[in-house]
């Protein structure tokens, strides 16, 4: 093999894997929102509730392109294979988008300090978002690390 052929063979092609890049942001935002909500429940300080809300908002904003990039990766790399793992991931992602948008709009309409029952339901929804992110990570990890 000549030097020109060897140079051509060792050339690396870099490709951005958008889903891998995006996927860690919603997880971190939902983890932060859970932590801030726990702090709010124990201290009753409104700044922690606001931080939890802003983290849910940021997580939701990043969750939408993350889900879209996951869908495109599924269609492209996996040819839309309809295995259980993919179906679970699609359903969980859809549920997370619905729940996070519902939490945002409910928080904007009913401020959490208005009623004690509301704040516990809101905290439960934030905890469900974290659980959904963990399920997504578990199944995504199984895809890449078998």
N, C-alpha and C positions, 0 to 999 in steps of 0.2 A: 504494500500500500504506500503510495507516495505521500509526501508532506502536504500537498494541496488537498488530497482526499481526506487525510487525517484531520486537517484543520476544519474542513467542512463537516466532518462527522462529530467533532467535539463541540460544535457551536450549539449553545443552549438557546432555546426559544422560551421566553418568559411570557406567561399568560396569567392574567389576573383572575382568580377564582372569587368572584364577587360574593357568593353565598358564604364561603368560609370567612371572608373579610367582614361581612355584615353580621353574621350569626352571633358573635359574642357580645354585641352591644345591647340587644334586648335583655339577654340574660343578666348582664351587669346592672342595667337600669332597674329590672324587676327585683333583683337582690337588694339593691339600694333602697328601693321603695318599701320593701318588707322591713328592712332594718329601721328606716325612719318611722314607719307606722308602729312598730313595736315600741320605739322610744316615745312616740306620741301617746300611746295607750298607757304607758307607765308614768310619764311625767305630765301629761295633759298640756304640753306646750304647743301652741298652734304653729310655731315655726317648723316643727318636725312633721306635722300633717301637711303643711305646704310643700316641704321638701319631698315627702312621699308622693304627693300629687304631681309635682313637676317631674319626678323620676318616672312615674307611670306615663305621663304625657310624652316624655322623651323616648321611653321604651316603645310606646305605641307608634310614634313617628318612624322609628327605625324598624319596627316589626313589619311594617307594610313592605318596604323594599326587600327585607330579608325573606319574607314569604314569597314574594315575586321571584327573587333570584333562586330560591329553593325550587319553586315550580319549574322555572326555566332549566335548571340543572337536572331536575328529574326528567323532564321531557327530552333534553339533549343527551346527557350522559347515560341515563338509564332507560332511554327510549320509552318513557311512560309506563314502565313495568308496574303491574298492579299487585305487588306483593303486600302482605299484611303490614309490614314495617312502613311502607310508603303511605298506605291508607291511614294508618294511625297518625303519622306525621302530618298529613294533610288535614285530618279532622282536628287534631290538637291545635294546629296553627290557625285554622278558621275559628275555633272556639276562643283562642287567645285574642284574636283581633276583635271578635264580637264583644267579649268580656271587657277588654281594655277600653274600647270605645264607649261601652255602656257605663263603665266606672267614671270615665272622664265627664260624660254628659250629666250623669247623676250628681257628681261632685259639683259641677258648675251650677246645676239647678238647685240642689239642696246642700247648703253648706254643712259640713260634717259636725259642727258644734251645735246644730239645732236639736239633735235628738241622740240619745245614747245608743239606741238600737241601730240607728243608721251607721254610726262609726264602727260598730262591730261587724256589720254586714260589709262595709267598705273594706275593712281590714281583712275579712275573709276572702273577698274578691282579689285583693292584692296577693294574699297567700296562694290562691289558686293560680294566679299568673306565674308566680315563682315555680309552683309545682309543674305547670305546663312547660315552662322553659327547661326544667330538669328532665321531663319526659322527652322533649325534643332533643336535648343533648344526649340522652341515653341512646335513643334510636339512631341519631346521627353518628355517634361514636361507634355504634355497632356496624354501620355502613362502611366507615373508613378504617376501622381497626379490628374488625372481625374478632 
